[in-house]
Amino acid sequence: MKVVLKHLTKKFPNRNKKQPDVIAVNDFNIEIPDGKLIGLLGPSGCGKSTALNLLCGLLKPTSGKIYFGEDDVTSLPVENRGVGMVFQNYALYPHLTVKQNIIFPLENLKGVDKLTKEQMSEKAYEVAKLVQIDTLMDRKPSELSGGQQQRVAIARALVKMPRILLMDEPLSNLDARLRLQTREEIRRIQKKTGITTIFVTHDQEEAMSISDMIVVMKDGVIQQIGKPQEVYDNPVNQFVAKFLGTPPINLFEGEVTDGKLYIGESDVMLVQNVPNQKVVVGVRPEGFVLDEDGALCCELKGVEVMGRDITVVSEHENSIDVEIRSIISSENQVDTEADRVHFALKREKVYLFKVDTGERIRF
């Protein structure tokens, strides 16, 4: 099911009546292709959960339209939208078994959609098998692990085969290893069912690993839409560049003079066709090359051996961040006793941004 949002806006009254309304979602325009998994990504308070609640009908938009396929569902009640919702806190009924929790949405069906007990049981076991909890059907939620409870919540959302599946921070309550396993399961289930899925998270690693497309948000406004790797490689502004990537991009105060990029006194790169100006220079952690003759000289603070990679921790007087983290291959030998370390920079991993707006400067 294709989902289209046109000029979708949601405003909340400000508690201070003298102040303007709070705009949680601001002029949202996006078309989500049928059968894709889309990640809504951004920091807390950026409006991603509000957007999800508008999609499912828990909130009514201030303005704009929501379409499922060709159907305008903007004013349609929650129960008639055909959406499945998976929440952060699972929201399972503690007094019901796994089977009863999964069946619960089916018991509310009426008219031609009403099912017999045998049909409901069959559907429950079918979806439980899909999420690999069919052997746990007689247990209560308190007898399950966090990951198993989340699978029950997913099964309950899927049992009616919704047109759209909405997931709000579904992995936040799981430990690191279980998060990795469960996000892979979510991707597998989504591919097998082919249901258009919208996944809200503040964790960029989660969004990038399982999404067909990511939507990066800030203050209710879409910053960038695209395939995860494309957005990572070609951020439109400083916010997107900083938000995506672990470790995050390294930022420096820089200046372009006569086609050359300077960080401090060091001429680090040719940037022809860029007018003379002060800039913010972003360098991805993997954009550093250990080089004794490298133009960028930093004060060495430490070396972290991570197995296949080495993280060099350093400082520079023009660095905007407290420390610089550079990831290089473990084949490199770093003199940990040295006071300084020299780097050359990979051109494709260096980005320039305007100082005042954070807008990307292409070169």
C-alpha positions in Angstrom: 0.0 0.0 0.0 1.4 3.3 -1.1 1.3 6.1 1.5 1.3 9.8 0.5 1.4 12.8 2.9 0.6 16.2 1.4 1.5 19.3 3.3 0.8 17.5 6.6 1.1 19.9 9.6 0.3 19.4 13.3 0.3 22.3 15.7 -0.3 22.1 19.5 -1.4 25.0 21.6 1.4 26.6 23.6 0.9 26.4 27.4 1.9 30.1 27.4 -1.1 31.5 25.5 1.0 34.6 24.6 3.4 32.4 22.7 2.7 30.9 19.2 1.5 27.3 18.8 4.1 24.6 18.9 4.6 23.1 15.4 5.4 19.4 15.9 5.1 18.4 12.2 5.7 21.1 9.6 4.5 20.9 6.0 5.3 17.2 5.6 5.4 16.0 1.9 6.4 12.5 1.2 5.4 9.5 -1.0 6.2 6.1 0.5 6.2 3.3 -2.1 4.2 0.2 -1.7 5.9 -2.7 0.2 8.9 -0.7 1.5 10.3 -0.2 5.0 10.8 3.5 5.8 12.7 4.8 8.8 11.7 8.0 10.4 14.8 9.2 12.0 15.7 12.2 14.2 16.5 13.3 17.8 13.9 13.3 20.6 11.3 16.0 20.0 11.7 16.2 16.2 8.1 15.1 15.5 8.6 11.6 14.3 6.2 10.0 16.8 3.7 12.7 16.1 3.9 11.9 12.4 3.2 8.2 13.2 0.2 9.1 15.4 -1.2 11.2 12.5 -0.8 8.3 10.2 -2.6 5.9 12.5 -5.4 8.3 13.4 -4.6 8.9 17.1 -4.1 12.6 16.2 -5.9 14.8 13.7 -3.7 17.0 11.5 -4.1 20.8 11.7 -3.8 20.8 7.9 -2.8 18.6 5.0 -3.9 15.2 3.7 -3.0 11.5 4.3 -3.6 9.0 1.5 -3.4 5.2 1.7 -3.2 4.2 -2.0 -5.8 6.4 -3.6 -8.0 6.7 -0.5 -8.0 9.9 1.5 -7.9 8.7 5.1 -7.3 12.0 6.8 -10.6 12.0 8.7 -11.0 8.3 8.9 -11.3 6.8 12.5 -8.4 4.7 13.8 -10.4 1.4 13.6 -11.2 1.9 9.9 -7.7 2.7 8.6 -6.4 -0.8 8.5 -3.1 -0.1 10.4 -1.2 -2.2 12.7 0.7 -0.5 15.5 3.7 -1.7 17.6 4.6 0.4 20.6 7.8 0.9 22.5 6.4 -0.6 25.7 4.8 -3.7 24.0 1.4 -3.0 25.6 0.5 -6.6 26.1 -2.4 -7.7 28.4 -0.6 -9.4 31.4 -3.6 -11.6 32.3 -3.9 -13.1 28.8 -1.8 -15.8 27.2 0.3 -15.2 24.1 -2.4 -16.7 22.0 -5.1 -14.6 23.6 -3.1 -11.4 23.1 -2.6 -12.2 19.4 -6.2 -13.1 18.9 -7.6 -10.0 20.7 -7.8 -7.7 17.7 -9.7 -10.4 15.7 -12.4 -10.6 18.4 -13.5 -7.1 17.7 -14.2 -7.8 14.0 -17.9 -7.5 13.1 -20.2 -8.2 10.2 -18.7 -9.9 7.2 -15.2 -9.7 8.7 -16.2 -11.7 11.9 -14.3 -14.9 12.3 -15.0 -18.2 14.0 -12.9 -19.3 17.0 -11.2 -21.9 14.7 -10.4 -19.3 12.1 -9.0 -16.9 14.7 -6.9 -19.7 16.2 -5.6 -20.6 12.8 -4.6 -17.0 12.0 -2.9 -16.6 15.4 -0.8 -19.7 14.9 0.1 -18.7 11.3 1.4 -15.3 12.4 3.1 -16.7 15.5 5.0 -19.1 13.3 6.1 -16.1 11.2 7.6 -14.4 14.2 8.8 -17.7 15.6 6.8 -17.8 18.9 4.4 -20.6 18.0 5.8 -22.8 20.8 5.0 -20.1 23.4 1.3 -19.7 22.8 0.2 -20.8 26.3 2.6 -18.6 28.2 1.7 -15.3 29.9 3.8 -12.1 29.1 5.5 -12.3 32.5 7.0 -15.6 31.4 8.6 -14.2 28.3 11.9 -12.3 27.7 11.8 -8.8 26.3 12.5 -9.9 22.8 9.7 -12.5 23.0 7.2 -10.0 24.3 8.1 -7.7 21.4 7.5 -10.5 18.9 4.0 -11.0 20.5 3.3 -7.3 19.9 4.4 -7.6 16.3 2.3 -10.8 15.8 -0.7 -9.0 17.3 -0.2 -6.1 14.9 0.1 -8.4 11.9 -2.7 -10.8 12.6 -5.3 -8.6 10.8 -2.9 -8.3 7.9 -3.0 -4.5 8.0 -2.5 -2.2 5.0 0.2 -0.3 6.9 2.4 -1.4 9.8 3.6 1.4 12.1 6.4 0.8 14.7 7.2 3.4 17.3 10.7 2.8 18.8 10.0 -0.9 19.0 13.5 -1.9 20.1 14.2 0.7 22.7 13.6 -1.6 25.7 15.9 -4.4 24.5 19.6 -4.9 25.3 22.2 -4.4 22.6 22.5 -8.0 21.4 18.7 -8.5 21.4 18.2 -5.3 19.5 20.4 -6.5 16.7 18.6 -9.9 16.5 15.1 -8.3 16.7 15.8 -5.7 14.0 16.9 -8.4 11.7 13.7 -10.3 12.4 11.6 -7.2 11.7 13.3 -6.8 8.3 12.8 -10.5 7.6 9.1 -10.3 8.5 8.5 -7.2 6.5 10.1 -8.7 3.4 8.0 -11.9 3.8 4.7 -10.1 4.3 5.3 -7.2 1.9 3.5 -4.8 4.2 4.4 -1.1 3.9 6.2 -0.4 7.2 7.1 2.9 8.8 9.6 2.5 11.6 10.3 5.4 14.0 13.7 5.5 15.8 16.3 8.0 17.1 19.0 5.3 16.6 20.6 6.0 13.2 22.3 2.6 13.1 18.9 0.9 13.4 17.3 3.0 10.7 20.2 2.6 8.3 20.6 -1.1 8.7 17.0 -2.2 7.9 15.3 0.6 6.0 14.8 0.9 2.2 14.6 4.6 2.7 15.2 7.0 5.6 13.6 10.3 6.4 15.8 12.5 8.6 13.8 15.0 10.7 14.6 18.1 12.8 12.1 20.3 14.6 9.2 18.8 12.7 10.8 19.5 9.2 12.1 16.9 6.8 15.8 17.5 6.3 16.5 14.8 3.8 14.9 11.7 2.2 16.8 8.9 0.5 18.4 5.5 0.6 20.5 5.1 3.8 23.9 5.0 2.1 23.1 7.8 -0.2 22.1 10.1 2.7 25.2 9.1 4.6 27.5 9.8 1.6 25.7 13.0 0.4 24.2 14.9 3.4 22.4 18.1 2.4 23.4 19.9 5.5 25.5 19.9 8.7 22.7 18.5 10.8 22.2 15.4 8.6 26.0 14.8 8.4 26.4 15.0 12.1 23.3 12.9 12.9 24.3 10.0 10.7 27.4 8.0 11.5 29.0 6.2 14.4 31.4 7.6 15.5 29.9 11.0 14.3 31.5 13.1 11.7 34.4 15.3 12.9 33.9 19.1 12.6 36.5 21.8 12.2 36.6 25.5 11.8 38.1 26.1 8.3 38.6 28.7 5.6 38.7 28.7 1.8 41.2 31.0 0.3 42.1 31.1 -3.4 40.8 27.6 -4.1 42.5 26.0 -1.1 40.9 24.7 2.1 42.7 25.6 5.3 42.2 24.1 8.8 44.2 26.4 11.0 47.4 27.1 9.2 47.4 23.8 7.3 46.5 23.7 3.6 44.7 20.4 3.5 42.9 20.2 0.1 42.2 22.0 -3.2 38.6 23.1 -3.4 38.4 25.0 -6.7 35.2 26.9 -7.6 34.4 27.6 -3.9 34.4 31.4 -3.1 36.7 32.6 -0.3 34.9 32.3 3.0 35.0 30.8 6.4 33.5 27.3 6.5 32.7 24.3 8.8 34.7 21.3 7.6 33.3 17.8 8.2 35.5 14.8 7.9 34.1 11.3 8.4 36.1 9.1 10.8 37.0 6.8 7.9 38.2 9.8 5.9 41.6 10.1 7.6 44.8 8.4 6.2 47.8 8.0 8.5 50.6 9.8 6.6 53.8 11.2 8.0 53.7 13.9 5.3 50.0 14.6 5.8 49.0 18.2 6.0 46.7 17.8 9.1 48.7 17.6 12.2 46.8 16.7 15.4 47.8 16.2 19.1 47.7 12.4 19.8 45.6 11.5 22.9 45.2 7.8 22.6 44.7 4.7 20.4 41.8 2.3 20.7 42.4 -1.2 19.1 39.1 -2.6 17.9 40.3 -5.7 16.1 40.0 -5.1 12.4 40.2 -1.3 13.0 42.1 1.2 15.1 40.5 4.4 16.4 43.0 7.2 16.8 41.8 9.8 19.3 43.4 13.2 18.9 42.8 17.0 19.3 43.2 20.0 17.1 42.9 23.7 18.1 40.4 24.2 15.2 38.3 21.2 16.1 34.7 22.1 17.0 34.4 18.8 19.0 36.3 18.0 22.1 38.1 15.2 20.4 38.8 13.9 16.9 38.1 10.2 16.2 39.8 8.7 13.2 39.2 5.1 12.1 42.1 3.5 10.2 43.0 -0.1 9.3 44.7 -2.2 12.0 47.4 -2.8 9.4 48.7 0.6 10.3 51.2 1.1 13.0 50.6 4.1 15.3 53.4 5.3 17.5 51.5 5.6 20.8 54.5 7.3 22.4 54.4 10.2 19.9 53.0 13.6 20.8 51.5 14.2 17.3 50.0 12.4 14.4 49.7 13.4 10.8 46.8 12.7 8.4 46.0 13.1 4.8 42.3 13.4 4.0 40.1 11.4 1.6 38.4 13.9 -0.7 35.2 12.0 -0.9 34.9 11.9 2.9 35.3 15.7 3.4 32.3 18.0 3.4 32.0 21.8 3.6 29.1 23.6 5.3 28.1 27.3 5.5 28.9 28.7 8.9 25.6 30.5 9.4 23.1 28.1 7.9 24.8 24.7 8.0 23.9 24.3 4.3 26.2 22.0 2.2 28.8 23.7 -0.1 29.5 21.4 -3.0 33.0 21.3 -4.5 
